[in-house]
Amino acid sequence: MSLTAWLSVYYTFIPSQTEIKTDKDGLLVPPEYCGHMRYALKNHNYHLQIRSRIDNPAEAKRDDIWWIEPNGSNVELMINDLTKSLKTVGLPWFQDMTNLENAFFQIKKDRNCYVKFRLATYLSKELGEEQEFIKFKKLFEEEAKRINQPVE
């Protein structure tokens, strides 16, 4: 068995490209993969992982999976490590990405692509960054046209 943990932030001011469900109180419940900012938690103490039984060398090197022994003997250790990762890295990441200025700064550092330009367009608009909005809107429209994707 194995565990992975992903975090995501979903910005309600960005139009959804898919239908988002709501809970009984009407609150949005987007699946993690629909988040605009996403992050895979990493092992807090990588050396705790027992990887000797993993046949695939690429899988054995991954630092975003908590491997559980077949008999469950290390499940508590892996849960504790995942918890430490969430507390020390995940929560600070979440706080950074819920701060729109920080999120915009991170997006601008990403590689140029349709997703980056789309997010940067909406973030700059929400932040009132008119020059950045104009720049990213143009890049978004050009990239959307190039790859035959919609522009909202």
Steps between C-alpha positions, in 0.01 A plus 500: 500500500598860470375846585530828319364837602422793275393847603322746280353847511193578293439868421130579460570808286642282220229349280478125542576285199291219648192471718586532869279324752368665813439357844167504688571860610570618146877525546717406203675164527747493211706185452870549571595477131277802425702721732676790333807458717606142580774344706605141571621453855847349533638259758608689808758235597584331170736255674205345686367353179556129449557463127689173470193310375414749226595352164486815292808720569314816399222427749751420773655847465175694523474733798125563467385151596478345844548125452313276742631152578261219394448405865434863597789502747611852402161663441515710817853617416392599146187681624712691753747595227221614269358706788839666557525580130154654507585713805847613395457541124136457404343759727758771417449424128125529547539835677724627220257392228198653672686832493430618145819708474711195590304277264542749215874520569525119482293478183725753326799273572335197335582393146307679229189309399123531463434419866753756626366774275139422598573509873718810471225677307239440770736558793627830357142611436395409856804683640427811293836474319387661175828484306558137601139419411540647151828313447373162619162531331678549168732206565204287607300583187799433273575166666134398498481572128828317435380179670132541405370543853215722623545844649234595752 
